[in-house]
Amino acid sequence: MHSKENPTGLKGIDFIEYGSPEPQKLKQLWESMGFVHKGQHKNKQVDLFLQGHTYFILNREKDTFAENFYYQHGPSVCALAFRVHSAKKAFEYAQAKGAKAVPIDKKSHSFPAIYGVGQSIIYFVEEDLSHFEKEFHFFEKAACLKAGLLSVDHLTHNVPTGDMQKWCDFYQEVFNFTERRYFDIQGTKTGLISKVMRSPCHTVTIPINEPAQGEKGKKSQIQEFLEEYKGSGIQHIALTTQDMVSSVKKLRSFGIPFLDVPDTYYEDLPKRVPQIKENLRDLQKNKILADGDETGYLLQIFTKNVIGPVFYEVIHRHNHDGFGEGNFQALFDAIERDQMQRGFLR
């Protein structure tokens, strides 16, 4: 319901929409990640993919917002759909708080919507999920590899230096998100700063990143994204699992590429995160990162860039609400190695 604390009646992420000049590559990627090709839109060249509670939409329709977006940015996330109690009330509230409305275009979409980061779209969708049944033909027997991925844990926004606070203010003003964490992360050669924003319903978490000031920001992973993407946008999507080792083994067997982690990372892991229940050899063999404190721990792993400059994270939380702060140095080192291999960083 709508309330002072949750003025848009936000319930969570309904779906994530992508556009790509090479849609077959996205289909192959998601099927390799265990998503099932669930259905086809009744009237449009739009595909629905599902795994667990995560819905991905691939928009192949011509002369639409999605097509224009990928011509500008390449393969990318062009829209998010927020599930709300009342789409009309949420849309009206967002406009009253200064959000810019997206003109209704039946060819592109039928939901009330506002512009988000990088001129992507945020749809407001009623919470009952019936719109999928109304708009899509479902495939009765769709093949699925299944990798145990369940839901969206968080998704990041990358913005230019100086824009981070603007987008934090946007989510606070329009949706009443609150800041949960602040990071100033310095790698050997690169750096970034980040604020983590969370919705009042606690189901939508958005870290907003910008390059570090000075020389370290010029070749950071954030700056590389901004240059390749040609602007601000969604950098990565973290998906949850309840069996990290099994999920990663399956994803590797399906051909999903992950960032490498040196074996030395695991030498002090038993001391740093002593409460880990998983077999440490399995974590090391599969290059899975771990972090924690007295409350619990998490496991995480990051793919290489798989949709232009966009990548995925897989995360398993054991009563731990962090973001792998203890892994930042190892993660930055891994990303810098990958940047050097690709020639972006020297």
DOTINU-430243 format. One record per residue: residue in three letters; x, y, z of N, C-alpha, C in turn. Coordinates in steps of 0.05 Angstrom, whole numbers, plus 5000, padded with zeros to 4 digits. Each point is the difference from the previous one (the first is absolute). Example, Ala and Ser with C-alpha at 12.3 -4.5 7.8 and 13.67 -1.06 7.14 Angstrom:
residues 2
ALA526448865156498250245000501850245000/SER499350214986501650245001498550225014/
//
This chain:
residues 346
MET501749765000498350245000501850255000/HIS498850224991501450265001499950115028/SER502350105009500250115027502150224999/LYS500250145023502150215001502749894997/GLU500549765011502649874998500549894972/ASN497949904987500249884973497950144982/PRO500650244992497950174986499249904973/THR501749844986499249894974498849725002/GLY499849895024499049735003501849794987/LEU502650055001501949834986500149725014/LYS500049794983500049725010502649864992/GLY501350094978502449864991500450044970/ILE501949864989500550014971498249794987/ASP498550094980498349824985501549864977/PHE501350164983501749894979502150194992/ILE502049904985502250164989499949974970/GLU500050224986499850004971502650074987/TYR500749844979502550044985499450054971/GLY501850144987500050034971502849934990/SER500149894976502649934988499849984970/PRO502150094986500049974971500549714992/GLU500849835019500549724995498449845020/PRO497449984998498349885021500649705004/GLN500949864979500649725003502249955021/LYS501950195001502249975020498950025028/LEU498150185004498850025027498449755007/LYS498549904981498649755005501949775008/GLN502249984985501949795006501350045028/LEU500650255006501150065026498149925023/TRP497650094998498149945022499449715003/GLU499849864977499549715002502449875012/SER502450104995502449895013500250075029/MET498450205009499950075028497749865014/GLY498549834985497949845012497250124998/PHE499850214985497350124995498549844979/VAL497449985004498349874981498650214982/HIS499949944974498550174982497149955005/LYS498750165016497449945011497750064981/GLY500350224984497850074983500750214979/GLN498150044982500250204978497650185002/HIS500550264997497850205001498049944977/LYS497550045006497949934981500050184975/ASN501050245003499850194978502750134992/LYS502149945015502550144995502449805000/GLN502250094990502549845000501350045027/VAL498849895020501050035028499949725013/ASP502349935012500349735012500150035031/LEU498949805013500149995029501749765010/PHE501950065018501749805011499649995030/LEU500249775012499449975029501949805013/GLN500950075024501449815017499450085029/GLY499049815016499250075027497850214999/HIS500650235013498150225000501050244983/THR501949954982501250214984499049984972/TYR498850224990498950024973501850194984/PHE501149904978501450174980498350024975/ILE499950244989498550044975502050094979/LEU499949884977501750074977498150134979/ASN500550254995498350164982501450014973/ARG498949864980501149994972498350174981/GLU498050135011498150164983501450234987/LYS499450054974501250224985498650275007/ASP501550214996498950275004498850045027/THR501449925020499150025028502150145017/PHE499350065024502050115019502349825003/ALA499549745003502249805004501950014977/GLU499050014976501850004977501750264999/ASN498750225005501550265001502150005022/PHE499349875022501849995023502549844993/TYR499749774988502449844994501650114977/TYR498750154982501650144980501850215012/GLN499150115022501650205014502149875019/HIS499249795014501749895021501249724993/GLY499149874979500749724996498249825016/PRO500649745002498449825016499950095029/SER497650025012499850145025497349945013/VAL499950085026497450015014498750274994/CYS497849994986498650254993497850085019/ALA499149815017497750065018499949815023/LEU499050115023499249845023497150035004/ALA498749805010497250025008499849965030/PHE498950205014499649995028497149905005/ARG499749805016497449895008498950175022/VAL497650114996498850185020497149935005/HIS499050115022497249945007498150124980/SER500550254993498350144980501850154981/ALA500149914975501750134980499250304996/LYS497550054999499050274996500950195023/LYS499649915024500850175023503050035002/ALA501549794994502950025001501150194979/PHE498849984976500850184978499450295007/GLU497750055011499250275006501850125023/TYR500649835019501850095022502850064989/ALA501049834983502750044989500150264984/GLN497950064984500050254986499950245018/ALA498449975022499850225019502650065013/LYS501749805002502750035012502150074980/GLY499250064975501950114981501049804979/ALA499149755002500949804979498850074973/LYS501649964979499150064973498449774989/ALA497650054991498349794989500849914972/VAL499849744995500549904973497450004985/PRO499950124976497449994985499149724994/ILE497549955004498949734994500249954970/ASP501249774994500449914972499249714999/LYS497649944990499049735000501949814985/LYS501550104981501849824985502349925018/SER500950175018502249945017499149885027/HIS498050125013499149915026497250115006/SER498749885019497350085008499950085029/PHE502350025014500050065028500650295005/PRO498950125021500950275007503049985008/ALA501550204993502949975003501450285003/ILE502349995013501750245003502849944990/TYR501550214995502849964991501749955025/GLY501949814997501949945021502850074991/VAL502049865011502850054995500649974970/GLY501550194990500949984972497750014980/GLN497750115007497650014984498849734994/SER500749805017498649755000497250055012/ILE498349795000497350035008499549845026/ILE498450125018498949855023497049984996/TYR499049764996497149954997498849965028/PHE497450075002498549935023497949794992/VAL500249765013498549774992498449905024/GLU497449944996498449905022501149735011/GLU499649955026501549795013499049724995/ASP497849964986498949734998501249824979/LEU501850104983501449854979498249914978/SER497550085000498249904979500650124972/HIS501650215000500750124974501649804982/PHE501549835012501549804985498049814986/GLU498049915015498049824988498450134979/LYS499450265003498450144980501650054974/GLU502650055003501550104977501749784986/PHE500549775013501849814989498749734995/HIS500849874979499549714996502249855015/PHE499249835019502049855014500649734986/PHE502549934999500849744989499549785021/GLU498549794992499349805020502449845010/LYS501849924981502349845007502550154990/ALA501050175017502450154993502449885013/ALA502149944984502449885011501450205018/CYS501249905022501350175019502349855013/LEU502450124999502349875013499950035030/LYS498950225010499750065028502750015015/ALA500650245011502450045015499650085029/GLY497549995009499450065028500050295006/LEU499750184980499950285005497150085006/LEU499650165021497350045011498850274996/SER501450215007498850274999502250214998/VAL499250254995501950224998500750105029/ASP502549985007500950105026500550304998/HIS501350094980500550294996500950044971/LEU499950254991501150084974501250275003/THR502250044986501650255003499550204978/HIS500350255007500050224980502950114999/ASN501050044976502650144997499450284988/VAL501150215012499550274992502650154999/PRO500250234985502550155000500650135027/THR502550085003500850145024498250245005/GLY499050025024498350235008497049944997/ASP499349774988497149944996498949815021/MET501749885016499049795019497950115018/GLN500550235012498150115019497450084987/LYS500150094975497550074986498249764998/TRP501149764994498349774997499249885027/CYS501750045021499149925027497650175008/ASP500250264994497850185007497449924984/PHE500449924975497749924984498549775013/TYR501549795008498649775012498950065028/GLN501350195014499050085026497450164997/GLU500150204982497750174996497549864989/VAL500549844979497849874986498949755014/PHE501849845011499249745011500549975030/ASN501350205012500749995028502049785006/PHE501949954982502349835005501750145022/THR501549845015501950105019502849904994/GLU501950165008502849924996500849805022/ARG501149774991500749795019503049985004/ARG501650074980502949975002501350214982/TYR502550075007501750174983502749874998/PHE501049984976502649884995501850194985/ASP502550015007502250134985502149794995/ILE499949894976501649754994502350074983/GLN502449935009502550064985501449754993/GLY500349954973501749784991502850094997/THR501649834987502850074996500350234981/LYS498450004979500150204979497450164996/THR497949905011497350124995498550035026/GLY497750154999498450035023497250094994/LEU498249985019497250094997498950075027/ILE497850155000498550055024497149914994/SER498649915021497449884997498250055024/LYS497550044994498050015022497949794993/VAL499249845020498049794997497350115010/MET498150004981497350095007498149775001/ARG498250005019498149785004497150115003/SER498249854988497150085000498849965027/PRO497850145006498749965026498849725004/CYS499549864978499049725002502349805003/HIS502550104999502449845004500549794979/THR498650024977500349804979501550114976/VAL500650264998501450114978502550155011/THR502349914992502550125009501650094976/ILE500950255000501550114977502550145010/PRO502349884997502550155004500550184976/ILE500650255006500550204979503050085001/ASN501449954978502950034999500850234982/GLU502250145008501350194982503049965002/PRO501550084979502949975001501250175023/ALA502349905010501450155021501150264988/GLN500550195017501250254991502849964991/GLY501050164982502850004992500749774980/GLU502649935000501049814981498849735002/LYS499449915024498949735004497249974988/GLY498650224996497449984989500049984969/LYS502250094988500150024971500049734986/LYS501049805013500149734988498549805017/SER498350095017498549825018498049844984/GLN499049785012497949844987497550174995/ILE499550205017497750174996500350174975/GLN502450124997500650174977500049834974/GLU501149765002499949834976497249944991/PHE498349945020497149954994498850254986/LEU500450235012498850254990500950054971/GLU502549944994501050054973498849814980/GLU500049745007499049804982497050024997/TYR498650065022497150015000499050274989/LYS501850194999499350274991498050145018/GLY500649985026498350135020499449845024/SER498350105018499349865024498249764994/GLY500049815018498349774996500449795021/ILE498649784996500149775019502449834993/GLN501849975019502649864995499849705005/HIS498849935023499849715004497549935017/ILE499249754998497649905014500949765016/ALA499450015026500749785018497649825004/LEU500449744996497949815003500649815023/THR498049935016500449845023499949704994/THR501349855017499849715000500149905028/GLN499049765005500149875026502149785001/ASP501449954978502149804998502150104981/MET501950165011501950144984501849824984/VAL501149805013501949824986498649864977/SER497649895005498549864979499350194977/SER499150245006499350194979502450074983/VAL502350065013502450084985501049774983/LYS500049765011500849774984498349974975/LYS497450035003498249974977500650234980/LEU500250245009500550234982502649974985/ARG502149905014502549954986499749794979/SER498549795007499749784980498450094976/PHE498350215004498450114978501550204984/GLY502550065009501750184985500150295009/ILE498950065023500050285010502850075010/PRO501250224991502750085008500050175025/PHE501749935019500250155025502750135003/LEU500150225016502650125006501749805016/ASP502650014995501849825014500850125027/VAL500649825018501050085027502549835006/PRO502250125008502449855005499749815024/ASP501449785000499849815022500950125027/THR501750214999500950125025497750135016/TYR497850074986497750125013498949815022/TYR500349744995498749815018501849925024/GLU502550105001501849915021499150085028/ASP498950255002499150095026497050005003/LEU498649884981497150015001498849865025/PRO501149775009498949885025500250185024/LYS502150175001500350195023498250244996/ARG499750094975498550254995497049955002/VAL499149764991497149945001499849715011/PRO500449975026500249735011497349845001/GLN497850154997497449865002499049874974/ILE501650014979499249884975499449705003/LYS497649924990499249725001500849854976/GLU500350144977500749864975502949905001/ASN500549804983502749894998501950214988/LEU502250065013501850214991501349934973/ARG500549744996501149924975498150054977/ASP497449965005498050054979499950304993/LEU500350175021500050294995502450084984/GLN502349895007502550074986499949904971/LYS499149754996499949884973498250174982/ASN497950105011498050154984500350305001/LYS502250095014500750295001497750165013/ILE498849905021497950135014501150175022/LEU499150255003500950185021498249975024/ALA501150075023498549985025500650245018/ASP498050095015500450225019498049975022/GLY500650125023498049985022500950155025/ASP498349985021500650115026498749825021/GLU499650115023498949835022497149924995/THR498650154982497249944995499649774980/GLY501949964982499749814978502050044978/TYR499549894977501950034978498549984973/LEU501550074979498949984973502149874982/LEU499049884979501749904978499250154975/GLN502050074983499450154976502049934978/ILE499150044975501849964977498950184978/PHE501850094982499350194979500749894973/THR498250024981500749924973501850224988/LYS501249934978501350204983497850164986/ASN500750224987498050154984498749824980/VAL497449975000498649814983497950134982/ILE499250245006498150154983501250284996/GLY501750034980501550254998501650035025/PRO499850225015501550045025498549905024/VAL497749874996498349915022500849725009/PHE499949945026500649735010498149935022/TYR500249755009498349895021501649925024/GLU498750015023501149895025498249785010/VAL501149805012498449805014500850025030/ILE497950015017500550055028498349815017/HIS501249915022498649835019500550125028/ARG497850095012500250145026499349805022/HIS501849985019499549855025499750205023/ASN497650115002499450195022502050244999/HIS500650094977502050224997499050204979/ASP500050265008498750204984502150184985/GLY502549925001502150164987500249964970/PHE502250114989500549984972502849904994/GLY501149855018502649894996502350205003/GLU499750185021502050205004502849895003/GLY500249775013502649875003501249904974/ASN498349984979501049904974500750234981/PHE499650255008500350214981502850004987/GLN502149965017502750004989500449774980/ALA499149765008500349774982498450044974/LEU497650125003498350044977501250214982/PHE501050225012501250214983502549894986/ASP501649845014502349894986499249824977/ALA497849845004499149834978499050164977/ILE498550225005498950174979502350144986/GLU502050095015502350144987501549804982/ARG500349755009501449804983498449964974/ASP497349995003498349974976500250244982/GLN500150245012500350244984502750014985/MET502149905013502650004987500049794977/GLN498749775004499949804979498550104976/ARG498050185005498550114977501250264989/GLY502250095012501450234990499050275009/PHE498050015018499050265009501850125020/LEU501349835017501750105021502949904995/ARG501950175004502849934995501750055025/
//
